[in-house]
Amino acid sequence: MSMKILVTGGAGFIGSAVVRQAIRDGHCIVNVDALTYAACLENVASVTNNPNYTFVHADIRDGGKMSEILAHHQPDVVMHLAAESHVDRSIDGPGAFIDTNVNGTFQLLEAVRKYWEGAGKPEGFRFHHISTDEVYGSLGPTGMFTEDTPYAPNSPYSASKAASDHLVRAWHETYDLPVLLTNCSNNYGPFHFPEKLIPVIILRALAGDDIPIYGNGKNIRDWLYVEDHADALLTVVQNGTIGRTYNIGGENEATNLDIARSICGILDKKRPQPKPYADQIAFVTDRPGHDLRYAIDPARIRTELGWKPSVTLQQGLARTVEWYLENEDWWQALLNREGVGLRLGVKSA
Ligand SMILES: NC(=O)c1ccc[n+]([C@@H]2O[C@H](COP(=O)([O-])OP(=O)(O)OC[C@H]3O[C@@H](n4cnc5c(N)ncnc54)[C@H](O)[C@@H]3O)[C@@H](O)[C@H]2O)c1
């Protein structure tokens, strides 16, 4: 069934994948984004002229503005992705993360609650909060995060996301707001902002620079192709059970070093140079509080909603490298944004 979806953060990496897929699926989109340093309207250029697409430049921290937008556009559901999202930036400047991820989510929740109550609490309405597996903290060599894993965030980013998750839960318990929560593992794919690990590896390799790997490179993440995440989110918002959390993962665990080596191997084939790209890998000072391992047990979303990822890590990495090779104009334009290319989040001595 076609819905009118208000997406926050739809000019970012994952939000734009949701917007593109939702438009393909025949939904109407109202994309609300403050256009921070991490945003890029190019990410949604393919749908900008679609009659089902509207962009609104606004900040979720402005509750009055959020109320106006909700009253004007009357969405059937809200998917909340707007956030400050880079762990290294949260180490250098945690304030922005508290402002947007905690206070912004609070402002949005209040605006949404008033909108939903004012509309007579329509049955189909949902507030879908998009969060991260980082709220669960770090795993040892074994075990997996389930929806019942206690929260133990270790970075200002993950702590701010954990706080926002708690607010969403409380708005459901206290006000009956029909919420859905998803906690997802690390995403990668097209339109990934060039400060994040996988684009950094690709772009440093292509530039002939050192490929920086934090610590010993043994930190493990469970990687999910961004278009699979968008598909999972649209599945949850349509079929999820109110008040429930769904963990979303790719069942693709890999160390950061494995990721770097795989990307180098793909580049060796697609863009050969005299020396293997892996010779450029260089170990650098670790991130403070760097979680060792994340792994998602996706049993709930698989068994209850029948969702599973469509691509393996190797397939997804190959597609991603291909995309960066073919879309140099996109990433070149972002390289001069503030902080991009600098080593951020190193504790001062
Ligand atoms: N990237 C990942 O691997 C990952 C994994 C799991 C969950 N998440 C979550 O998914 C969501 C999207 O992540 P992403 O990687 O696409 O982030 P991103 O940084 O690429 O995009 C965030 C978007 O939110 C917008 N935004 C930021 N502050 C805003 C504000 N105050 N008001 C309105 N818009 C604002 C930005 O302009 C940007 O377009 C986040 O909530 C993040 O915590 C990300």
The ligand as a MOL file (V3000), in Angstrom:
LIG
                    3D

  0  0  0     0  0            999 V3000
M  V30 BEGIN CTAB
M  V30 COUNTS 44 48 0 0 0
M  V30 BEGIN ATOM
M  V30 1 N 26.0440 4.7000 8.8360 0
M  V30 2 C 25.8400 3.5810 9.5280 0
M  V30 3 O 26.5860 2.6150 9.3600 0
M  V30 4 C 24.6640 3.4620 10.4800 0
M  V30 5 C 24.3870 2.2240 11.0390 0
M  V30 6 C 23.2710 2.1010 11.8690 0
M  V30 7 C 22.4700 3.1880 12.1200 0
M  V30 8 N 22.7690 4.4000 11.5740 0 CHG=1
M  V30 9 C 21.8600 5.5300 11.8450 0
M  V30 10 O 21.1810 5.8090 10.6280 0
M  V30 11 C 20.9070 7.2030 10.5390 0
M  V30 12 C 21.4710 7.7610 9.2450 0
M  V30 13 O 22.8790 7.5350 9.2270 0
M  V30 14 P 23.7670 8.0260 7.9960 0
M  V30 15 O 24.9990 7.2180 8.0090 0
M  V30 16 O 22.9240 8.0830 6.7860 0 CHG=-1
M  V30 17 O 24.1090 9.5160 8.4810 0
M  V30 18 P 24.6120 10.7530 7.6180 0
M  V30 19 O 25.5270 11.4990 8.5400 0
M  V30 20 O 25.1110 10.3240 6.2910 0
M  V30 21 O 23.3040 11.6140 7.3550 0
M  V30 22 C 22.6350 12.3000 8.3760 0
M  V30 23 C 21.6730 13.2890 7.7300 0
M  V30 24 O 20.9470 13.9220 8.7930 0
M  V30 25 C 20.9180 15.3190 8.5420 0
M  V30 26 N 20.8520 16.0230 9.8240 0
M  V30 27 C 21.8150 16.0690 10.7910 0
M  V30 28 N 21.3980 16.8550 11.8020 0
M  V30 29 C 20.1470 17.2800 11.4780 0
M  V30 30 C 19.1960 18.1060 12.1470 0
M  V30 31 N 19.4680 18.6530 13.3230 0
M  V30 32 N 18.0020 18.3070 11.5410 0
M  V30 33 C 17.7230 17.7530 10.3320 0
M  V30 34 N 18.5990 17.0000 9.6560 0
M  V30 35 C 19.7970 16.7650 10.2240 0
M  V30 36 C 22.2210 15.6260 7.8210 0
M  V30 37 O 22.1320 16.8510 7.0940 0
M  V30 38 C 22.3740 14.3970 6.9340 0
M  V30 39 O 21.7330 14.5750 5.6910 0
M  V30 40 C 21.4990 7.8340 11.7960 0
M  V30 41 O 20.4690 7.9990 12.7240 0
M  V30 42 C 22.5220 6.8240 12.2730 0
M  V30 43 O 22.6840 6.9010 13.6680 0
M  V30 44 C 23.8520 4.5580 10.7520 0
M  V30 END ATOM
M  V30 BEGIN BOND
M  V30 1 1 1 2
M  V30 2 2 2 3
M  V30 3 1 2 4
M  V30 4 1 4 5
M  V30 5 2 4 44
M  V30 6 2 5 6
M  V30 7 1 6 7
M  V30 8 2 7 8
M  V30 9 1 8 9
M  V30 10 1 8 44
M  V30 11 1 9 10
M  V30 12 1 9 42
M  V30 13 1 10 11
M  V30 14 1 11 12
M  V30 15 1 11 40
M  V30 16 1 12 13
M  V30 17 1 13 14
M  V30 18 2 14 15
M  V30 19 1 14 16
M  V30 20 1 14 17
M  V30 21 1 17 18
M  V30 22 2 18 19
M  V30 23 1 18 20
M  V30 24 1 18 21
M  V30 25 1 21 22
M  V30 26 1 22 23
M  V30 27 1 23 24
M  V30 28 1 23 38
M  V30 29 1 24 25
M  V30 30 1 25 26
M  V30 31 1 25 36
M  V30 32 1 26 27
M  V30 33 1 26 35
M  V30 34 2 27 28
M  V30 35 1 28 29
M  V30 36 1 29 30
M  V30 37 2 29 35
M  V30 38 1 30 31
M  V30 39 2 30 32
M  V30 40 1 32 33
M  V30 41 2 33 34
M  V30 42 1 34 35
M  V30 43 1 36 37
M  V30 44 1 36 38
M  V30 45 1 38 39
M  V30 46 1 40 41
M  V30 47 1 40 42
M  V30 48 1 42 43
M  V30 END BOND
M  V30 END CTAB
M  END
